[in-house]
């Protein structure tokens, strides 16, 4: 089942995002190689700077999805003000459909 992580950065934490980005990308690359990651990318503010993330993973259940979200270096670094994990049904432009 697919789960979407809707992550909102804490205000004033762009430096945390940039410092942690290499470890975050390594984490996502590992998930991608495993076939767990389906898509990911940052939300952008009006100035074009990242201020959150959208990550979609394939996980057995919401508990496994939460474990994946908790393992993200951005989460461990305290970047996010909130992380909402929601079941996701990828209907349009799903390359696996």
Buried (B, 14 or more C-beta within 10 A) or exposed (E): EBBBBBBBBBEEBBEBBEEBBEBBEEBBEEBEEEEBBBBBEBEEEEEEEBBBBBBBBBBEEEEBBBEBBEEBBBBEBEBBEEBEBEEBEBEEEEEEE
